[in-house]
Amino acid sequence: MTFGFAPSSAASLSAASATRMLEPAEWAAAGIPLLRNPREVLSGLHARHHPKPATAIVAVLDADERLRASASFTSRPAPADGWMFRNALLSQLRRVIPHDLRRRTPVRTAVLVYCREGDARWTEEDGAWMWGLRDACTLHGLRCGAYITLTKDGWQVLGEGRGGRRPNAASAPEPFATSEAPIPPPRTGGVASDVLRRAAAR
């Protein structure tokens, strides 16, 4: 008769979490589209959201890299888990922009900026955010775009080797980029909304 020990649920959870992250080489090999002007995109998001450490900004860009929607939120201190990050990103995307799941190929791209402590080197937390962004994009019908870290030393597009000193986690927001188009107002619902507006005006 043989006796053994079943793996604990904590160990199983830890092993599952370890698979929900992407190494820099995996990210680089995934064919993530390059931003033409990452600093301009980042400066616009930095000015709009004023991120502090532990703040994530998810933004949706059109084919011309104009900002269509963005949202920022603070991640709670917890073990790095791509599944949890995916759910948080998906929740924000659903809140700010309709999905593109009916399209055969995605036309809009989601990028993620994460402001954090430490230096610019890749961490397991970065790997979990990468996994979460890729999965959230798949579930929302978007192309998976760049992952950018923002630290006290500056910014870096992970997997590309591009970066700069400003903006950084401690810098004041710069004015909006002049080439950034304003986000269009939300659409109204046609005749039904006209009726409701007239009723509300009485």
Phi, psi and omega in degrees: 000136183247136178249146178208180180241130175285143178298139181292157180295327179296319179294320179296319180295319180296319180294321179294319180297325182296333180277346182266052174209158181243133174284156179306322180294321178296319180296315181296327182277354185277357178073036179295129181296138181281141172282136179292320181222079185299325182294322179294316178299313181296318181298320177297317179290323179296318179292326183282323190248346179048060187289145171245167179309141183078013176260133175250139176238120174252131183228147178246125181248148175274187185296338179263014180063027172273142182288126178257327179195154176204158178209147177234151179204161181258131179275138179282145178297120181195165176302142180298120182219113182300328181294317179294319178295320178301314181296320179295316180294317180297320178299317179292318179297317179296332182283328189252343184205141178295154180285163179243032186292341181280346180279147178292319177229141181296143177246343179249154186237136175258133175240156182232130173247128178236119179267123185213167174284172177091190180261189188278356182293147180300140176234168177298328177297318176300316179300323179290321176296321178299313179298316181297319179295314181300316182289320179297322178296318178300317184284344180250004177075032181245158170283142176278120182254202188292151171246120186241128175262146179234115181232181179296338180276344182138207181236156179210134173272106185293141181088350181244335182080009177265143180188183180192175183271332180229141357289164175222181186295342183248356186278154176285147179300141176271162175300154178303143177298137184293336182274355182282123179283145178295148179290129182295148179292156179296147180286150174261171190266030173075224187300315183299318181290328176298318179299315180295322180294318180294322180294321181290333182283342182288000000 
